[in-house]
């Protein structure tokens, strides 16, 4: 298996990278322009705040998903060796099923 790194494991999601983020950036820039043209009115200021919140929402949603993915990978790495070791030490009180059943890869 080839070791994963940033060079060989980049995933571009066209809807996110080439539509959502440019539209969010354009909306943020346009709201700043409207703030300058409107001579710093409250309505234009609220528009800038909302545009900044939308950009932050899009970025944080992506970061949170990556953090959850990293946690799942770490969890799989810590539990997989236990399943291999437990195969030879089954007790009647705690059984380890190594075959996937019902969508679960490991069941205790």
JOQUIJO-V789300 format. One record per residue. N is the residue number from 1. SS is DSSP state (@ for helix, = for strand, . for the rest). BURIAL is 1 if it has 24 or more other C-alpha atoms within 12 Angstrom, else 0. Layout:
N&SS&BURIAL  N&SS&BURIAL
//
This chain:
1&.&0  2&.&0  3&.&0  4&.&0  5&.&0  6&.&0  7&.&0  8&.&0  9&.&0  10&.&0  11&.&0  12&.&0  13&.&0  14&@&0  15&@&0  16&@&0  17&@&0  18&@&0  19&@&0  20&@&0  21&@&0  22&@&0  23&@&0  24&@&1  25&@&1  26&@&0  27&@&0  28&@&1  29&@&0  30&@&0  31&@&1  32&@&1  33&@&0  34&@&0  35&@&0  36&@&0  37&@&0  38&.&0  39&.&0  40&.&0  41&.&0  42&@&0  43&@&0  44&@&0  45&@&0  46&@&0  47&@&1  48&@&1  49&@&0  50&@&0  51&@&1  52&@&0  53&@&0  54&@&0  55&@&1  56&@&0  57&@&0  58&@&0  59&@&0  60&@&0  61&@&0  62&@&0  63&@&0  64&@&0  65&@&0  66&@&0  67&@&0  68&@&0  69&@&0  70&@&0  71&@&0  72&@&0  73&@&0  74&@&0  75&@&0  76&@&0  77&@&0  78&@&0  79&@&0  80&@&0  81&@&0  82&@&0  83&@&1  84&@&0  85&@&0  86&@&0  87&.&0  88&.&0  89&.&0  90&.&0  91&.&0  92&.&0  93&.&0  94&.&0  95&.&0  96&.&1  97&=&0  98&.&0  99&.&0  100&.&0  101&=&0  102&.&0  103&.&0  104&=&0  105&.&0  106&.&0  107&=&0  108&.&0
//
